[in-house]
Amino acid sequence: WKQTLAILSTYSKSDEFPALCDQLAWRLLKSGDAFAASLCFICAMNMPKTVELWTAAASSHGHPAATVHLVEQIHVLAQGTGQSPDLDAPVYEAFAALVGLNLVSPSHRPVEPTDDGIPSTNTFIADTSTPLTPVSQILQHDAPRPSTTSSSHSADSVDRPPPFVRTAAMANISEDDLGIVETLTALLSLLSFQKLSGAEAKQLAEAVKAKDALVAKLNAADLSPTVLDSVHDMAAALQRRDFKAAQQVHVALTSSHWALQKEWLRGLKPFYQLCIKRLK
């Protein structure tokens, strides 16, 4: 299959390449080679099928780290192919539950890649300082919370989010606009340390996706001057913990610019509710 893929890459026309890769992927999948099929589905830009195979591989591990790696990889693939990561995938519910149970903490330490085609990035790692719960149990929102508290989740760490690190997804964002991302990232990190309910954890996962969508807009310089000014006003209010003022800016943007900015505006609505409830 590698030789076939190389031939397709070398000799097929650009408009034919995705469809041919998709056909090759389906043949590999029928033969039982899910890993090779996932690589060909990536070449075919068939993101839903790729995510489906990755999800199956992550589920076989039953370990929170596999879920974290999967969420990271979905977003990397979405950025690389220009597609939306907002898929109706059960992994987001599992990831939200992990955040809610404080089994995921923000970190910028690299994680070793896995053998099943789900390479990791450096955005999150699973917190292994407390006993880990299988993902299948985490999906039950009434699962008991760990009785012990890691030192990394002490009161000091709640007040001081991890240092901000600029990633490749922010390469084209100006230093001035980078402050917006840093502010949102810090607040999301603080929220991830709270003891959230299942519903709140899902809201936090939506807020993380909204932040990523806004980062993509900033990186592509895809915000009008008017919208960008409002986003700066929103970030300034967030920096001084005036969440209601930031929420008012968000409401105004939703009323006037929803059509073009809904990808990130949608997920920030519950974000403000969480901030007002948990960080006041």
TIZA-300094 format. One record per residue (C-alpha): residue number from 1; x, y, z. Coordinates in nm, 3 decimals. Layout:
N
<NUM; <X; Y; Z>>
...
//
This chain:
280
<1; <0.000; 0.000; 0.000>>
<2; <0.291; 0.236; 0.062>>
<3; <0.413; 0.194; -0.294>>
<4; <0.060; 0.248; -0.424>>
<5; <0.024; 0.565; -0.219>>
<6; <0.361; 0.687; -0.346>>
<7; <0.252; 0.627; -0.707>>
<8; <-0.074; 0.814; -0.647>>
<9; <0.115; 1.101; -0.490>>
<10; <0.358; 1.118; -0.783>>
<11; <0.142; 1.061; -1.087>>
<12; <-0.223; 1.137; -1.006>>
<13; <-0.376; 1.477; -1.076>>
<14; <-0.440; 1.701; -0.780>>
<15; <-0.817; 1.682; -0.823>>
<16; <-0.805; 1.300; -0.847>>
<17; <-0.566; 1.236; -0.560>>
<18; <-0.814; 1.260; -0.266>>
<19; <-1.069; 1.026; -0.427>>
<20; <-0.803; 0.769; -0.518>>
<21; <-0.659; 0.780; -0.166>>
<22; <-1.009; 0.732; -0.027>>
<23; <-1.056; 0.420; -0.240>>
<24; <-0.722; 0.283; -0.123>>
<25; <-0.815; 0.355; 0.238>>
<26; <-1.140; 0.162; 0.213>>
<27; <-0.960; -0.139; 0.062>>
<28; <-0.706; -0.134; 0.344>>
<29; <-0.984; -0.106; 0.600>>
<30; <-1.165; -0.407; 0.452>>
<31; <-0.841; -0.603; 0.472>>
<32; <-0.814; -0.521; 0.843>>
<33; <-0.527; -0.269; 0.833>>
<34; <-0.691; 0.018; 1.021>>
<35; <-0.364; 0.203; 1.082>>
<36; <-0.270; 0.217; 0.712>>
<37; <-0.629; 0.303; 0.626>>
<38; <-0.624; 0.599; 0.864>>
<39; <-0.313; 0.738; 0.694>>
<40; <-0.478; 0.709; 0.353>>
<41; <-0.797; 0.869; 0.483>>
<42; <-0.581; 1.162; 0.598>>
<43; <-0.440; 1.194; 0.246>>
<44; <-0.797; 1.182; 0.116>>
<45; <-0.889; 1.460; 0.363>>
<46; <-1.165; 1.233; 0.491>>
<47; <-1.160; 1.372; 0.841>>
<48; <-1.477; 1.204; 0.977>>
<49; <-1.352; 0.855; 0.888>>
<50; <-1.004; 0.931; 1.018>>
<51; <-1.146; 1.046; 1.351>>
<52; <-1.367; 0.737; 1.364>>
<53; <-1.064; 0.508; 1.332>>
<54; <-0.860; 0.710; 1.581>>
<55; <-1.148; 0.700; 1.829>>
<56; <-1.171; 0.323; 1.801>>
<57; <-0.796; 0.293; 1.863>>
<58; <-0.812; 0.525; 2.165>>
<59; <-1.109; 0.336; 2.311>>
<60; <-0.912; 0.012; 2.299>>
<61; <-0.658; 0.164; 2.540>>
<62; <-0.919; 0.266; 2.799>>
<63; <-0.668; 0.520; 2.935>>
<64; <-0.726; 0.896; 2.979>>
<65; <-0.398; 0.978; 2.804>>
<66; <-0.526; 0.818; 2.484>>
<67; <-0.833; 1.043; 2.493>>
<68; <-0.617; 1.351; 2.546>>
<69; <-0.389; 1.254; 2.256>>
<70; <-0.692; 1.200; 2.034>>
<71; <-0.839; 1.544; 2.102>>
<72; <-0.503; 1.704; 2.029>>
<73; <-0.462; 1.509; 1.706>>
<74; <-0.811; 1.598; 1.584>>
<75; <-0.732; 1.968; 1.622>>
<76; <-0.393; 1.932; 1.453>>
<77; <-0.556; 1.751; 1.161>>
<78; <-0.830; 2.014; 1.139>>
<79; <-0.576; 2.295; 1.126>>
<80; <-0.366; 2.114; 0.867>>
<81; <-0.659; 2.043; 0.635>>
<82; <-0.852; 2.364; 0.692>>
<83; <-1.152; 2.175; 0.825>>
<84; <-1.353; 2.233; 1.141>>
<85; <-1.269; 2.018; 1.445>>
<86; <-1.630; 2.060; 1.562>>
<87; <-1.730; 1.699; 1.497>>
<88; <-2.002; 1.510; 1.677>>
<89; <-1.744; 1.274; 1.825>>
<90; <-1.790; 1.102; 2.164>>
<91; <-1.427; 1.182; 2.244>>
<92; <-1.523; 1.541; 2.329>>
<93; <-1.762; 1.418; 2.596>>
<94; <-1.493; 1.191; 2.735>>
<95; <-1.238; 1.474; 2.731>>
<96; <-1.481; 1.710; 2.905>>
<97; <-1.538; 1.451; 3.174>>
<98; <-1.162; 1.414; 3.222>>
<99; <-1.130; 1.790; 3.269>>
<100; <-1.420; 1.788; 3.511>>
<101; <-1.259; 1.514; 3.718>>
<102; <-0.925; 1.701; 3.718>>
<103; <-0.756; 1.411; 3.535>>
<104; <-0.629; 1.649; 3.267>>
<105; <-0.412; 1.948; 3.345>>
<106; <-0.259; 2.208; 3.112>>
<107; <0.107; 2.143; 3.037>>
<108; <0.360; 2.216; 2.768>>
<109; <0.579; 1.911; 2.826>>
<110; <0.597; 1.685; 2.519>>
<111; <0.423; 1.350; 2.541>>
<112; <0.568; 1.037; 2.383>>
<113; <0.381; 0.930; 2.067>>
<114; <0.175; 0.612; 2.077>>
<115; <0.206; 0.312; 1.848>>
<116; <-0.148; 0.326; 1.711>>
<117; <-0.120; 0.627; 1.485>>
<118; <-0.231; 0.884; 1.742>>
<119; <0.078; 1.102; 1.785>>
<120; <0.070; 1.352; 2.066>>
<121; <0.134; 1.725; 2.074>>
<122; <0.225; 1.952; 2.362>>
<123; <-0.098; 2.114; 2.472>>
<124; <-0.228; 1.881; 2.745>>
<125; <-0.111; 1.575; 2.931>>
<126; <-0.302; 1.337; 3.150>>
<127; <-0.234; 1.392; 3.519>>
<128; <-0.106; 1.057; 3.643>>
<129; <-0.030; 1.175; 3.997>>
<130; <-0.372; 1.045; 4.106>>
<131; <-0.530; 0.707; 4.030>>
<132; <-0.671; 0.703; 3.677>>
<133; <-1.020; 0.590; 3.582>>
<134; <-1.095; 0.403; 3.259>>
<135; <-1.250; 0.625; 2.994>>
<136; <-1.559; 0.406; 2.979>>
<137; <-1.625; 0.486; 3.345>>
<138; <-1.542; 0.853; 3.306>>
<139; <-1.824; 0.885; 3.053>>
<140; <-2.064; 0.815; 3.339>>
<141; <-2.123; 1.164; 3.473>>
<142; <-2.209; 1.035; 3.818>>
<143; <-1.877; 0.854; 3.858>>
<144; <-1.714; 0.929; 4.197>>
<145; <-1.441; 1.188; 4.204>>
<146; <-1.092; 1.093; 4.326>>
<147; <-1.070; 1.125; 4.702>>
<148; <-0.710; 1.244; 4.698>>
<149; <-0.589; 1.578; 4.575>>
<150; <-0.267; 1.611; 4.377>>
<151; <-0.018; 1.871; 4.488>>
<152; <-0.037; 2.016; 4.138>>
<153; <-0.400; 2.105; 4.211>>
<154; <-0.327; 2.296; 4.528>>
<155; <-0.468; 2.639; 4.599>>
<156; <-0.150; 2.800; 4.468>>
<157; <-0.178; 2.629; 4.129>>
<158; <-0.541; 2.736; 4.098>>
<159; <-0.436; 3.099; 4.138>>
<160; <-0.139; 3.070; 3.903>>
<161; <-0.205; 2.911; 3.563>>
<162; <0.087; 2.747; 3.379>>
<163; <0.316; 2.979; 3.178>>
<164; <0.180; 3.068; 2.836>>
<165; <0.366; 2.912; 2.542>>
<166; <0.325; 3.026; 2.183>>
<167; <0.246; 2.733; 1.953>>
<168; <0.275; 2.686; 1.578>>
<169; <-0.097; 2.759; 1.544>>
<170; <-0.021; 3.115; 1.661>>
<171; <0.278; 3.177; 1.433>>
<172; <0.120; 3.468; 1.245>>
<173; <-0.052; 3.638; 1.538>>
<174; <0.092; 3.977; 1.628>>
<175; <0.234; 4.036; 1.975>>
<176; <-0.051; 4.275; 2.050>>
<177; <-0.319; 4.024; 1.952>>
<178; <-0.136; 3.740; 2.127>>
<179; <-0.247; 3.891; 2.457>>
<180; <-0.604; 3.791; 2.370>>
<181; <-0.502; 3.427; 2.337>>
<182; <-0.293; 3.438; 2.653>>
<183; <-0.583; 3.579; 2.855>>
<184; <-0.830; 3.317; 2.734>>
<185; <-0.579; 3.034; 2.781>>
<186; <-0.506; 3.139; 3.140>>
<187; <-0.874; 3.151; 3.235>>
<188; <-0.946; 2.818; 3.068>>
<189; <-0.655; 2.667; 3.262>>
<190; <-0.794; 2.800; 3.589>>
<191; <-1.137; 2.662; 3.507>>
<192; <-0.987; 2.320; 3.434>>
<193; <-0.866; 2.305; 3.795>>
<194; <-1.216; 2.357; 3.935>>
<195; <-1.438; 2.071; 4.049>>
<196; <-1.688; 2.092; 3.765>>
<197; <-2.010; 1.903; 3.718>>
<198; <-2.057; 1.691; 3.407>>
<199; <-2.254; 1.970; 3.237>>
<200; <-1.994; 2.230; 3.330>>
<201; <-1.712; 2.010; 3.203>>
<202; <-1.888; 1.985; 2.869>>
<203; <-1.923; 2.365; 2.862>>
<204; <-1.550; 2.395; 2.929>>
<205; <-1.472; 2.163; 2.637>>
<206; <-1.689; 2.382; 2.413>>
<207; <-1.503; 2.690; 2.537>>
<208; <-1.167; 2.531; 2.452>>
<209; <-1.291; 2.464; 2.099>>
<210; <-1.414; 2.824; 2.075>>
<211; <-1.073; 2.953; 2.181>>
<212; <-0.906; 2.738; 1.915>>
<213; <-1.145; 2.876; 1.652>>
<214; <-1.063; 3.232; 1.758>>
<215; <-0.690; 3.154; 1.745>>
<216; <-0.734; 3.030; 1.388>>
<217; <-0.915; 3.353; 1.297>>
<218; <-0.641; 3.566; 1.454>>
<219; <-0.365; 3.363; 1.291>>
<220; <-0.528; 3.403; 0.949>>
<221; <-0.595; 3.775; 1.008>>
<222; <-0.959; 3.694; 0.940>>
<223; <-1.116; 3.948; 1.176>>
<224; <-1.232; 4.288; 1.061>>
<225; <-1.086; 4.591; 1.244>>
<226; <-1.421; 4.649; 1.417>>
<227; <-1.445; 4.292; 1.542>>
<228; <-1.078; 4.286; 1.645>>
<229; <-1.122; 4.604; 1.850>>
<230; <-1.418; 4.447; 2.027>>
<231; <-1.221; 4.130; 2.096>>
<232; <-0.944; 4.341; 2.251>>
<233; <-1.206; 4.513; 2.470>>
<234; <-1.336; 4.171; 2.571>>
<235; <-0.987; 4.048; 2.660>>
<236; <-0.914; 4.363; 2.860>>
<237; <-1.229; 4.306; 3.065>>
<238; <-1.132; 3.943; 3.120>>
<239; <-0.785; 4.046; 3.238>>
<240; <-0.934; 4.260; 3.512>>
<241; <-1.184; 3.982; 3.595>>
<242; <-1.480; 4.197; 3.491>>
<243; <-1.660; 3.900; 3.340>>
<244; <-1.994; 4.076; 3.303>>
<245; <-1.835; 4.356; 3.099>>
<246; <-1.666; 4.097; 2.877>>
<247; <-1.998; 3.918; 2.845>>
<248; <-2.163; 4.241; 2.727>>
<249; <-1.902; 4.276; 2.451>>
<250; <-1.972; 3.916; 2.353>>
<251; <-2.347; 3.982; 2.336>>
<252; <-2.287; 4.284; 2.112>>
<253; <-2.063; 4.081; 1.879>>
<254; <-2.320; 3.803; 1.867>>
<255; <-2.590; 4.049; 1.765>>
<256; <-2.389; 4.218; 1.492>>
<257; <-2.136; 3.963; 1.360>>
<258; <-2.281; 3.619; 1.429>>
<259; <-2.283; 3.498; 1.068>>
<260; <-1.906; 3.524; 1.021>>
<261; <-1.789; 3.468; 1.379>>
<262; <-2.025; 3.201; 1.513>>
<263; <-1.749; 2.935; 1.524>>
<264; <-1.595; 3.097; 1.830>>
<265; <-1.881; 3.312; 1.961>>
<266; <-2.100; 3.006; 2.025>>
<267; <-1.865; 2.837; 2.269>>
<268; <-1.781; 3.152; 2.464>>
<269; <-2.137; 3.203; 2.590>>
<270; <-2.113; 2.925; 2.852>>
<271; <-1.750; 3.026; 2.914>>
<272; <-1.863; 3.353; 3.071>>
<273; <-2.120; 3.173; 3.280>>
<274; <-1.847; 2.943; 3.411>>
<275; <-1.615; 3.235; 3.486>>
<276; <-1.884; 3.425; 3.675>>
<277; <-1.976; 3.115; 3.875>>
<278; <-1.634; 2.966; 3.940>>
<279; <-1.371; 3.242; 3.926>>
<280; <-1.541; 3.532; 4.100>>
//
